Each structure stands twice: as structure tokens, then as C-alpha cells.
Amino acid sequence: MSSEKQETAAVRVLGRWPSPFVIRVLVALRLKGVLYELVEEPMGNRSELLLASNPVHKKIPVLLHHGKAVSESLIIVQYVDEVWASQGPAILPSDPYARATERFWGQYVDDKLPSAIRVLRGKVAGDKDEAAAQVAAALQHLEEACVQCGQGKDYFGGDSIGYLDIALGSHVGWVRAVERMARVSLLDAAKLPSLAAWADRFCAHPGVADVMPDTDRFVEFSVKNDGVLKAN
Amino acid sequence: MAEKGVKVFGMWASPMVIRVEWALRLKGVVYEYVDEDLANKSDALLRHNPVTKKVPVLVHDGEPIAESAIIVEYIDEVWKDGYPIMPSDPYERAQARFWAKYADEKCNAAIYPVFTATGEAQTKVVHEAQQCLKTLEKALEGKKFFGGDDFGYLDVVVGWYAYWLPIIEEVSGAKVVTDEELPVLKAWFDRILAVDVVKETLPPRDKLLALNKARREQLLSA
């Protein structure tokens, strides 16, 4: 038996790709230059650590910071922004009105996209046409927000990616995957020029590219797993 | 030319709106209140919140903000030298936001069916609502308020239960927040109702009761 004690990393993320909610946390930590350990949660079988860290929802992601658990992806992103305020770019802007605007749209994204994407993936039963319409309508609003918030700059956050970039950008992987699988056009460059261009920039960003793979990988995952989940 | 000042677009019986009023009053901010007929929304409301078209909307020097919990954080940040609403520690802030989201998503969804359920169905939904509230109650952890010694963010977000839940109970005949099941929450209700900004803003009980009775009858007969 080894006499060395394995040190637990100060920052651990309980999660699993391809959860967009996990991707958000990883992007936020990478933006801030925070070293972390990703503790991969097995599919379909919640670990003791997850159950102990998030007893209320039993869901990923959970951030464990010196053992203290923070749950809910956008809440974790704000926590990361606040704890590591002195390093890396600011995730939320400093102006209260701009902050409220980004928080509003972040909430809007989560109200409109995840449930519709689950239907389009075939993970849950539902009307795919309706789901596609819901995503399209939401993205139309976000196109307008993109123009307003970004003010001609590269991201919603301006020159660097911020809270709303992370909130919406984390869903781009799945949006593009369901476009292919359900044969619908959602991030249509003709209808949503600013948003489509932004999506490419977001995905190519160094803080993002390593944690949000190509559309192919999302499609592969869905083909392999979503049908199985539906059958159970 | 941007209008100056603070306006709240609301509806007198809405607990989401009252959160905004509590936050403004805690900061001593003077505001104009505009009551909306939700069946006939004003052009101003629709112009200020075209995306969700809901109340409350705070308009500050002509700039609109929607979503009550977001508005409360905005108020705390703008009038940062006034009464502190959010905790200052990042971990405590994350906890407060977590429970606010839990209450708004899970507890409200569990409470809503209590309003219209009858008979055996009512027993089931009451139990589910109680389970949700018991989980929330844990966040009180023997403190006076969710915010600790003082009325804070989470109290602002869920404080409406103290006034609205007894009304829902009276209208539906259900008993949710009882001494046996939720003694800690019940005790907190009394403390909430004694807070000045709460007392100043609560709508008249008879009016709120009548509205909810009528709404329940309408829903049951649909």
C-alpha cells in the first residue's frame, strides 16, 4: 500500500461531456485560468460524490471548491467570476444594467432551448416541428440581442467572451447536431447573420474549442445514446 | 430624451412584483408604480418588455429590466451603498441564488396545483408541496431569516409565501404550512410579516382573497 496520500484538487467539476451545462463551467474556469479536475460522472448511474454534493437535484454540473459544492451551471459561472475576479477577463460586465441584460437573456436561453433540443434529439417524445419553431423564434430574439449587446464587437460580452456568450454558446454544439439529425435549419446565416457569425467565433475561441468538440461528436453521441434512453 | 426616475410596472396581486417593491423600499428609492390590467396590457409595458410581456418591469431612467429576481439583483448593485440585499461572500451568494431558483422552479410548481386540487388529489399535491417546502426550509438553518439576522435576497424572493400561502390555504381548504409539518417555515412567516417594507406593501387581504376565490372558481369551472 502506497504511503503517498493522493491530494484532492482544490477545484473539481463533477460532470460529463456533452452536457452544455458542464461545458459552461469548464469554459468559465478556462477563461479565468483556473486549474481544475474534471471528475467524469458515469452515465445512468449517479456517483456517491454527486449524490452527496447535490442532494437536491442530483444533477451535473457541480463545482467542488475546497470541498464546498456549488450547483446550477449559471450560478457556478457567476461564482467563478466572483471568486477569481482578480484574474482573467470579467465574465459578467461591471455595469449593472448590462449585467441585468445578460442575466435576462441567460435565463431566456434556458427557458427556451434545452427542452426543445431534447425533443429534436429524440431524447424525449414531442412534436419536432413545434420544438424547431420554438428554437427558431428564440434565436431570432437572440439575434436582436446580439446586435444590441455586442454593439458590433465579436461577442455579447464585447471584445472577450462573457456570461451570455457562455450561456448561449454552450448550446451551439447541440443546436448544430439537431440541425443535422432533424434536418432543420436553426442557426441560419441568412436569417441570423450576426448570431451565425458569432457562433463560429465562439466555437473557435481557445477557451471553448477544447471542451466543445465538433458537431460530428454530438451527433455520434446522440445516435449511440438517445435512442437507448428513450427505450428505457 | 430619456425619462428620469424609477418606474415599476406591476399588478397589485402579483407576488413577483412585490419583490421589486421590497427591494426598492429597502434602499429607500422613490418610485412610481404603474398598475397593469394583465388582460389588457398597456402599450408602455409591451414596449418595455416585448420578449416576455410580463410584469414586473423596472424602468430606470428610461431603461427597462424584466424578471423579478434579476431586477432585485440590479437594484442591489445600483444602490450599492444602501441596505445590503445580496450576501457579500461568493459562496453565500451562490447558495442564495440556488435556493431562489429552487423556490421559483420547484416550489412554485408544487404549490400551484394545491390551488385547484380537491379531494384525494389535494392530499397528494399538498404532500408534494410540503416536501418541496421542507427542502427549502433547511436553508433557514435555525437563522432568523434566510439572510441571517437580517431580511436578505432569499427572503425577498420567497417572502411572499408568508402572505399568499395562507390565502391559497383558505381558498382551497388545504393545510400546507402547519405547525406539525413546517414549524420552522411557519415561524419565519411571522417574522416576514413584521418586516416594515413588507407591511407597507402587502395588498389588502380581503381583496386578495376575493380575487383568488374568483380565479379558483373560474379555473375549476373551465
Interface residues (C-beta under 8 A of the other chain):
Chain A: V56 H65 K68 V70 S71 E72 I75 I76 Q78 Y79 E82 V83 P96 Y97 R99 A100 T101 R103 F104 Q107 Y108 H141
Chain B: V51 T52 H60 E63 I65 A66 E67 I70 I71 E73 Y74 E77 V78 P90 Y91 R93 A94 R97 F98 K101 Y102 T135
